[in-house]
């Protein structure tokens, strides 16, 4: 499930360039205390892995960027998605009942909520990243240090790690083990763009763009609902389905 929420304000919205943490905090504040505690502190687990199973888009609207800040001309839109019905219901109801939200000290009015028609998802779709897709491994160096390596969509590991991640998300959410793979490739002629972001002092690299996603429909479904790749609850890996490829 997912919805788009639109915000308005009487003056331009000036935010830090890396505003993902502020949006994530806003979302958590809309949840009931018990559900917030469960999702934030535990989440859905499989083995040693824990998943929050929600994701959100970048803020969409007209903007200018200058150094460490970004200035939006309202209205701005945000898309929030999760396979957890309770999560979507609580966030949406909170926005509707409050009518106003505070983002980085800026007061915004909620002017609309829209629940888009669910796309038909088969074994091959064309999709667009609404927030950068991040895929990484933590490598051990010869001197004992550990290094985070971020993969690009042009490396085989990109699809492989996304597939393994989706299998674990499905198992954490449903309790069942699902085998399969998906392959994600940039649409022919398109040029994915790399983004370097900061989240609570940590550098995160991800890729936006238009992609052909092919493989197990259950994997594609979970990717659509909860996000592709890692760090989805930090505002990475959200996709929209454009059409069957």
N, C-alpha and C positions, 0 to 999 in steps of 0.2 A: 504494500500500500504506500501511496505517496500523496503529497499535496503541495501546491504552490501557495505561498502567502505573500501578499504585496503590502508594502509599508509606504507611508507618506509622512512628510514633515514640512514645516513652514520655511525651512532653510536648508541649504546644502548639507549633506551628511559627510562629515570628515572623519575618517577612520584610520587606524594604523594600517599600513600596507599589508601586514600579516595579521588579519583579523579573525582567523579560524578559531582561536581559543575563545574569543569573545562570543562568537556564535554558538560554539559548543556549550559554553557556560549558560548562555541564554536558554538553550534547549533543555539542559538538565534542570534549570529552575522551574520549568513548566510541569515537571513530573511530580506525582504524589511522593511524599517522603519515603515510603517503604519501597516503592518501585525504583526511585532514584538511587537509593542505597544499594539495592540489588544490582542494578545495571552498572552503576559507577564502580562499586567495590568488587563485584564478582562477575557478573555477566553470564553468558552461556558457555559452558566449558566442555572441552574434550581433551583428555590427557592433561597436559600442562598448559594448554592454550585456552585463552578466554576471549570471547567475542561479544562486543556490545550490540552488534547487528543493527546498526542504523548508520545512515550517512546523510550528507547534505551538500548542496551545490555551492558554488561561489555566488556571491551577491550579483544579481544581474540588473543592469541599468546603465544610463549614460554616466561616464566618469572621466576624470582626469587624474593622472598619477604624477606625483612629484616626490622623489626621494623616498622617505620613510612613511608617507601617507598617501591615501587615495581619497578623492572627493567625488561623491555621487550626487547627481542631480535627481531628487526623488521624482517619481516613485522608484523603489527598488523591489526586486523579487527574490525569493529564496525558496528552493525546493528541498523538502525533507522526506526521506524514504526509509522504510523498515518492513521486514516481514512480520514484525510483532504488532498485532492489531491494537493491543492496549497502548503501546508506545505512541502510535499515530493518533489514536483517539485522545489520549491525554494532552499531547502537545497541541493538537488542533483545537480542542475545547478550551484550553488555557488561553490561546491567542484570541479566540472568539469572545470569551467571557471578560477578559481584561480590556481588550480594545486598544491597549497601548503597551509598548515594550520599551525597555531601556537598553540601548546597545552602546557600550563604551561611553556612558554618560549622556548619550543623545536620546531624547524622547521621540519615539516614532509611533504613528497611528496605524493600526491594522485596518486596511481598507477593503481587503477581500481575501477569501480562501477559495481555492479551486482544486477539486479532485479530478485529475485527468482520467480519461477513459483508459483502461488497462490495455496495453498493446498485446497482440497475439505474438507469442514467442515460440518459435520452432527451433530447429537445429542450426539455423543460420540467419543472422540479423545484421543490419547496419546500425551502428550506434554512435553517439557522440558523447564525449566525456564532458560532464557539467562541472566536474572538479578533477584536478589532475590525478591520474592513476599512478600509484607508487608501488614498486616491487623491489625488494631488496634481500640481501643475505648479509649475515654478520660473519666476517672471515677472520681467522686467526693468523696473525702475522708471525714471521720467523722470530721476532724479538719478544714474542709474548703478548704484544698489543692486539687489540681487536678493532677491526675496521668495518664500517658499514658500506657495502657496495650496492648502488642503485642501478638496476637494469633498465635498458631502453627497449622500446617495442621492436627494435631490430635485432634483438638477441633472443635465442631460443629459450633461455631461462625465463623470459618474461611470461610466455604462455604457460610454461610448465609450472612455475610457482603460483600463478593465478589459479590454475586447475587444482593444485594441491590445497590451496587456501580455501577454495570454494567447497571442496569435498569435506573439509573440516568444519566449515560453517554449517553445512547441511547436517552433518552428524551432531554438532553441538545443539542445533535447533530442533531437529526431529528425532535424534537418537538412532538413526539408521545410517549404515555405511553405504555410500554410493560410489561406484567406480565409473571412471570415464575421464575424458579430457575435453578441454576447449582450446581452440586456437584463435588467437587474436592478432590481426595484422592491420596495419594502416590501410585505409582505402586507397586503391590505386590512384596515383596522381595527387594525393593529399600530403601534407607536410605536418606531422605531429610536432608540437612545440614543448620544449622542456621548461619546467618551472622550478625555481629554487625558492623554497618557503622556509620560514622560521615558525616553530611551534614550541612555545615555552623554552626558548633558548636552544632548541635542537634544529639543525638543518635537515630539511626533508626535500627530496627531489621527486618530481612526478611529471607525467606527460598528459597534455590535452590533445585533442584531435578527433578525427572521425575514423572508426575502425569497423572491420568485418569480424564478427564474432561467430564462430562455428564450432559445433560439438554437442555435447549432452544438454538437452533442453533444461533439465533440472539445474545444471550448473549456471546456464544463462539466466534462468529465472532468479536464482539466488543472487547472482551478480547484479541484476536489475534492482532487486529489492534492498539488498544490504551493501552493495558496492563491490567493485572489483579491486583485487590487490589488498594492500595493508592500510592501516590507519584510517579506516572509513569513518569512524566516529570523530575523527579530528578534521573531517571535511575533505576526504580524498576518495577517489574511485567511483564517484557517482556517474551513472550513464543514463541517457535517454535513448530509447529505441526509435529509430527514424523509419525503418521499414524492413521487410524481409529482404535479405540480400540475394 
